[in-house]
Amino acid sequence: MRATDHAGDDDVWLIYTGGTTGMPKGVIWAQHDIYLASNTAGDPEQADLDAVRNRIGQADHFPVGLPAAPLMHGTGFVFATTILGRGGTVVTLDDASFDAGRLLDAIDAHRVSDLCIVGDAFARPIVDALDASPGHWRLASLRTVSSSGMVWSSAVKERLLAHRPELLLVDFLNSSEASGMGRSISSSRQRGGAAFRLGHGALIIDDDGRPLPADSGEIGRLAVRGRVPLGYYKDPQKSARTFPVIDGVRHAIPGDYARRLPDGRIELLGRGSTCINTGGEKVFPEEVEAVIKACAGVRDALVVGLPDSRFGEVIAALVEQAPGTELSGEAVTAHVRERLARHKAPRHVLVVGDALRTVTGKADYPAVRARLQAWLAGQSVS
């Protein structure tokens, strides 16, 4: 994409969601809105192309960015455009699939300063490669690694910092529908953990759209005011639900639930559309997944609810074991029971050796559910 004098503020970008809980949807952004919503250069609200050219012309440093996520993924695309908006260079990989070794080679060869990934799906293979060949890659130019779109666990962040303590790790809480919900920053001097600081214009609301008090401790939905999408492509009903006008201001409410913590940060719980109701208790899959992924021998995990005649739904987990490890479903369940309430422990655990996610690192919960149901049906037949 090339910025020209003919591009207007109201020209639109169409970004498709990953379709984690259903069919992908086209999210319509006015280009000026998404530029400012993801603005890392500090441009003012009234910035135009001349202001951007002026700022770039006076800069004495230009970033070199590498989007590990494909450019068809919203994370990779928006990251690339923000690097270009800062006058920088975008390095891309030409492999048909993700290769951590090739990515690390490219960082050293092109002196990449900024790397963009999508959570553990990309970070784990990177740190696995670094662990397997310590000292092979210098990564001397790398300053910042940012992530958006899925969970980036604290354990994997720590492994990355062990190889490059100078790194700044920025975990953005963004989605195709809402930019700037929050962020968590980790470094060798500061541990961000799994909690996030709310972004400018972000808030937590109750079911009636009222902001929750900062000290309430209640669970609510994340929302963003200000620069938000125009709506979904050819879907006015979903547009009205996700981008409502509250007290005269348009909001983006993608469906993420969160809880305020005593220190002012927020704990992300997950999407309401994936929430599991087991015996009347609500369980967010992401909370259980985070605990399972901290279990020895686990490489990745996805959790869904399966129909149950007694409880309505029971928790089931599809778990990818790390190469060269022996892992049992019983061990996974016991690990969760020691750390979470008993009703949050998975009743069924299928341990597999293959990748669980799409090429972009997104969870495909309908596919995970179908796979677990087919496995359980096979067990009952035998």
For each residue, the residues with C-beta under 8 A, 3 or more apart:
1: 81
2:
3: 7 49
4: 7
5: 49
6:
7: 3 4 11 31 49
8: 11
9: 30 31 32
10: 30 31 32
11: 7 8 30 31
12: 28 29 30 31 230
13: 28 29 31 34
14: 26 27 28 29 233
15: 26 27 29 74 77 78 176
16: 19 24 25 26 27 74 176
17: 20 24 25 27 74 175 176 177
18: 24 73 74 149 176 358 360 362
19: 16 22 23 24 25 362 364
20: 17 271 274 362 363 364 365
21: 271 273 274 365 366
22: 19 273 366
23: 19
24: 16 17 18 19
25: 16 17 19 232 233 235 238
26: 14 15 16 232 233 234
27: 14 15 16 17 176 177 229 232 233
28: 12 13 14 229 230 231 232 233
29: 12 13 14 15 33 34 37 229 230
30: 9 10 11 12 33 34 230
31: 7 9 10 11 12 13 34 35
32: 9 10 35 36
33: 29 30 36 37 227 228 229
34: 13 29 30 31 37 38 78 179 227 229
35: 31 32 38 39 43 81 85
36: 32 33 39 43 45 47 227
37: 29 33 34 179 180 226 227 228
38: 34 35 78 81 82 174 179 180
39: 35 36 42 43 82 85
40: 82 85 86
41: 52 55 82 85 86
42: 39
43: 35 36 39 47 51 52 55 85
44: 47 51
45: 36
46: 51
47: 36 43 44 51 52
48: 51 52
49: 3 5 7 52 53
50: 53 54
51: 43 44 46 47 48 54 55
52: 41 43 47 48 49 55 56 85
53: 49 50 56 57
54: 50 51 57 58
55: 41 43 51 52 58 59 87
56: 52 53 59 86 87
57: 53 54
58: 54 55
59: 55 56 62 86 87
60:
61:
62: 59 86 87 88 89
63: 83 86 88 89 113 114
64: 83 88 89 91 110 111 112 113 114 141
65: 79 80 82 83 88 89 90 91 112 113 114 115 116
66: 90 91 92 93 103 106 107 110 112 114 115 116
67: 70 71 75 76 77 79 80 90 92 116
68: 76 93 98 103 115 116 117 118 122
69: 73 75 76 79 116 117 118 122 149 360 361
70: 67 73 76 359 360
71: 67 76 77 80 92
72: 76 77 360
73: 18 69 70 76 77 118 149 360 361
74: 15 16 17 18 77 78 149 176
75: 67 69 78 79 116 118 147 148 149 174
76: 67 68 69 70 71 72 73 79 80 116
77: 15 67 71 72 73 74 80 81
78: 15 34 38 74 75 81 82 179
79: 65 67 69 75 76 82 83 114 116 146 148
80: 65 67 71 76 77 83 84 90
81: 1 35 38 77 78 84 85
82: 38 39 40 41 65 78 79 85 86
83: 63 64 65 79 80 86 88 89 90 114
84: 80 81 87 88 90
85: 35 39 40 41 43 52 81 82
86: 40 41 56 59 62 63 82 83
87: 55 56 59 62 84
88: 62 63 64 65 83 84 114
89: 62 63 64 65 83 110
90: 65 66 67 80 83 84
91: 64 65 66 106 110 112
92: 66 67 71
93: 66 68 99 102 103 106
94:
95: 98 99 102
96:
97: 359
98: 68 95 103 122 125 359
99: 93 95 102 103
100: 103 104 125 126 128 129
101: 104 105 129
102: 93 95 99 105 106
103: 66 68 93 98 99 100 106 107 126
104: 100 101 107 108 126 129 130 136 137 139
105: 101 102 108 109 137
106: 66 91 93 102 103 109 110 112
107: 66 103 104 110 111 112 115 137 139 141 142
108: 104 105 111 137 138 139 140 141
109: 105 106
110: 64 66 89 91 106 107
111: 64 107 108 140 141
112: 64 65 66 91 106 107 115 141 142
113: 63 64 65 141 142 143 144
114: 63 64 65 66 79 83 88 142 143 144 145 146
115: 65 66 68 107 112 142 144 145 146
116: 65 66 67 68 69 75 76 79 145 146 147 148
117: 68 69 122 123 126 145 146 147 152
118: 68 69 73 75 121 122 147 148 149 150 360 361 362
119: 122 123 147 149 150 151 152 153 361
120: 123 124 150 151 152 153 156 293 300
121: 118 124 150 300 357 361
122: 68 69 98 117 118 119 125 126 147 361
123: 117 119 120 126 127 145 147 152 156 157 160
124: 120 121 127 128 156 299 300
125: 98 100 122 128 129
126: 100 103 104 117 122 123 129 130 160
127: 123 124 130 131 156 159 160 163
128: 100 124 125 131 132
129: 100 101 104 125 126 132 133
130: 104 126 127 133 134 137 159 160 163
131: 127 128 134 159
132: 128 129
133: 129 130 136 137
134: 130 131 163
135:
136: 104 133
137: 104 105 107 108 130 133
138: 108
139: 104 107 108 142 163 164
140: 108 111
141: 64 107 108 111 112 113
142: 107 112 113 114 115 139 145 164 167
143: 113 114 166 167 168
144: 113 114 115 167 168 169 170
145: 114 115 116 117 123 142 160 167 168 169 170
146: 79 114 115 116 117 169 170 171 172
147: 75 116 117 118 119 122 123 150 152 169 170 171 172
148: 75 79 116 118 171 172 173 174
149: 18 69 73 74 75 118 119 174 175 360 361 362
150: 118 119 120 121 147 361 362 363
151: 119 120 286 289 290 293
152: 117 119 120 123 147 156 157 169 171
153: 119 120 156 157 194 290 293 294
154: 157 158 186 191 192 193 194
155: 158 159 293 294
156: 120 123 124 127 152 153 159 160
157: 123 152 153 154 160 161 169 171 186 192
158: 154 155 161 162
159: 127 130 131 155 156 162 163
160: 123 126 127 130 145 156 157 163 164 167 169
161: 157 158 164 165 167 169 186 187 188
162: 158 159 165
163: 127 130 134 139 159 160
164: 139 142 160 161 167
165: 161 162 188
166: 143 188
167: 142 143 144 145 160 161 164 187 188
168: 143 144 145 185 186 187
169: 144 145 146 147 152 157 160 161 185 186 187 192
170: 144 145 146 147 183 184 185
171: 146 147 148 152 157 183 184 185 186 192 196
172: 146 147 148 182 183
173: 148 181 182 183 184 196 199 222 256 268
174: 38 75 148 149 178 179 180 181
175: 17 149 178 179 181 254 256
176: 15 16 17 18 27 74 254
177: 17 27 228 229 242 243 252 254
178: 174 175 181 222 223 224 228 252 253 254
179: 34 37 38 78 174 175 224 227
180: 37 38 174 199 200 201 202 224 227
181: 173 174 175 178 196 198 199 202 222 224 256
182: 172 173 196 197 198 199 202 222 266 268
183: 170 171 172 173 196 197 199
184: 170 171 173 192 193 194 195 196 197 265
185: 168 169 170 171 190 192
186: 154 157 161 168 169 171 190 191 192 193
187: 161 167 168 169 190
188: 161 165 166 167
189:
190: 185 186 187
191: 154 186
192: 154 157 169 171 184 185 186 195
193: 154 184 186
194: 153 154 184 267 268 290
195: 184 192 261 263 265 266 267 268
196: 171 173 181 182 183 184 258 265 266 268
197: 182 183 184 264 265 266
198: 181 182 202 203 204 266
199: 173 180 181 182 183 202 224
200: 180 226
201: 180 224 225 226 227
202: 180 181 182 198 199 222 223 224 225
203: 198 211 212 222 223 224 225
204: 198 211 212 220 221 222 223 258 260 266
205: 208 209 210 211 212 220 221 223 246 251 253
206: 209 210 212 218 220 221
207: 221
208: 205
209: 205 206 244 246 251
210: 205 206
211: 203 204 205
212: 203 204 205 206 216 218 220 260
213: 216
214: 260 264
215: 260 262
216: 212 213 260
217: 259 260 262
218: 206 212 259 260
219: 257 258 259 269
220: 204 205 206 212 257 258 259
221: 204 205 206 207 253 255 256 257 258 272
222: 173 178 181 182 202 203 204 253 254 256 257 258 266 268
223: 178 202 203 204 205 251 252 253
224: 178 179 180 181 199 201 202 203 228 251 252
225: 201 202 203 228 249 250 251
226: 37 200 201
227: 33 34 36 37 179 180 201
228: 33 37 177 178 224 225 243 250 251 252
229: 27 28 29 33 34 177 232 243 252
230: 12 28 29 30 243
231: 28 235 236 239 242 243
232: 25 26 27 28 229 235 238 239 242
233: 14 25 26 27 28
234: 26
235: 25 231 232 238 239
236: 231 239 240
237: 240 241
238: 25 232 235 241 242
239: 231 232 235 236 242 243
240: 236 237 243 244
241: 237 238 244 253
242: 177 231 232 238 239 252 253 254 255
243: 177 228 229 230 231 239 240 250 251 252 253
244: 209 240 241 250 251 253
245: 248 249 250 251
246: 205 209 249 251
247:
248: 245
249: 225 245 246
250: 225 228 243 244 245
251: 205 209 223 224 225 228 243 244 245 246
252: 177 178 223 224 228 229 242 243
253: 178 205 221 222 223 241 242 243 244
254: 175 176 177 178 222 242 271
255: 221 242 271 272 273
256: 173 175 181 221 222 268 269 270 271 272
257: 219 220 221 222 268 269 270 271 272 275 284
258: 196 204 219 220 221 222 266 267 268 269
259: 217 218 219 220 266 267 269
260: 204 212 214 215 216 217 218 264 265 266 267
261: 195 264 265 266 267
262: 215 217
263: 195
264: 197 214 260 261
265: 184 195 196 197 260 261
266: 182 195 196 197 198 204 222 258 259 260 261
267: 194 195 258 259 260 261
268: 173 182 194 195 196 222 256 257 258 286
269: 219 256 257 258 259 284 286 287
270: 256 257 274 275 284 285 286 287
271: 20 21 254 255 256 257 274 275 284
272: 221 255 256 257 275
273: 21 22 255
274: 20 21 270 271 284 285 286 304 365
275: 257 270 271 272 282 283 284 285
276: 282 283 284 285 303 304 305 313 315
277: 280 281 282 283 305 312 313
278: 281 283 305 308 311 312 313 314 315 343
279: 310 311 312 343
280: 277 312
281: 277 278 341 343
282: 275 276 277
283: 275 276 277 278 287 288 305 315 343 344
284: 257 269 270 271 274 275 276 287 288
285: 270 274 275 276 288 289 302 303 304 305 365
286: 151 268 269 270 274 289 290 303
287: 269 270 283 284 290 291 340 344
288: 283 284 285 291 292 303 315 317 336 340 344 345 346
289: 151 285 286 292 293 301 302 303 317
290: 151 153 194 286 287 293 294
291: 287 288 294 295 335 336 339 340
292: 288 289 295 298 301 303 317 319 332 335 336 346
293: 120 151 153 155 289 290 298 300 301
294: 153 155 290 291 298 335
295: 291 292 298 327 331 332 335 336
296: 325
297: 321 322 325 326 327 331
298: 292 293 294 295 301 319 320 321 322 327 332
299: 124 320 321 322 323
300: 120 121 124 293 319 320 355 356 357
301: 289 292 293 298 317 318 319 320 332 356
302: 285 289 317 318 356 357 363 365 368
303: 276 285 286 288 289 292 315 316 317 318 346
304: 274 276 285 315 316 318 365 368 369 372
305: 276 277 278 283 285 313 314 315 316
306: 313 314 315 316 348 369 372 373 376
307: 312 313
308: 278 311 312 313 314 347
309:
310: 279
311: 278 279 308 314
312: 277 278 279 280 307 308
313: 276 277 278 305 306 307 308
314: 278 305 306 308 311 347 348
315: 276 278 283 288 303 304 305 306 344 345 346 347 348
316: 303 304 305 306 346 347 348 349 350 369 372 376
317: 288 289 292 301 302 303 329 332 346 348 349 350
318: 301 302 303 304 350 352 356 368 371 372
319: 292 298 300 301 327 329 332 349 350 351 352
320: 298 299 300 301 351 352 353 354 355 356
321: 297 298 299 325 326 327 351 352 353
322: 297 298 299 325 327
323: 299 353
324:
325: 296 297 321 322
326: 297 321
327: 295 297 298 319 321 322 331 332 351
328: 331 332 351
329: 317 319 332 333 346 348 349 350 351
330: 333 334 349
331: 295 297 327 328 334 335
332: 292 295 298 301 317 319 327 328 329 335 336 346 349 351
333: 329 330 336 337 345 346 347 349
334: 330 331 337 338
335: 291 292 294 295 331 332 338 339
336: 288 291 292 295 332 333 339 340 344 345 346
337: 333 334 340 342 345
338: 334 335
339: 291 335 336
340: 287 288 291 336 337 344 345
341: 281 344
342: 337 345
343: 278 279 281 283
344: 283 287 288 315 336 340 341
345: 288 315 333 336 337 340 342
346: 288 292 303 315 316 317 329 332 333 336 349
347: 308 314 315 316 333
348: 306 314 315 316 317 329 372 376
349: 316 317 319 329 330 332 333 346
350: 316 317 318 319 329 371 372 375
351: 319 320 321 327 328 329 332
352: 318 319 320 321 356
353: 320 321 323
354: 320
355: 300 320
356: 300 301 302 318 320 352 363 368
357: 121 300 302 360 361 362 363 364
358: 18 361 362 363 364
359: 70 97 98
360: 18 69 70 72 73 118 149 357
361: 69 73 118 119 121 122 149 150 357 358
362: 18 19 20 118 149 150 357 358
363: 20 150 302 356 357 358 368
364: 19 20 357 358 367 368
365: 20 21 274 285 302 304 368 369
366: 21 22 369 370
367: 364 370 371
368: 302 304 318 356 363 364 365 371 372
369: 304 306 316 365 366 372 373
370: 366 367 373 374
371: 318 350 367 368 374 375
372: 304 306 316 318 348 350 368 369 375 376
373: 306 369 370 376 377
374: 370 371 377 378
375: 350 371 372 378 379
376: 306 316 348 372 373 379 380
377: 373 374 380 381
378: 374 375 381 382
379: 375 376 382
380: 376 377
381: 377 378
382: 378 379
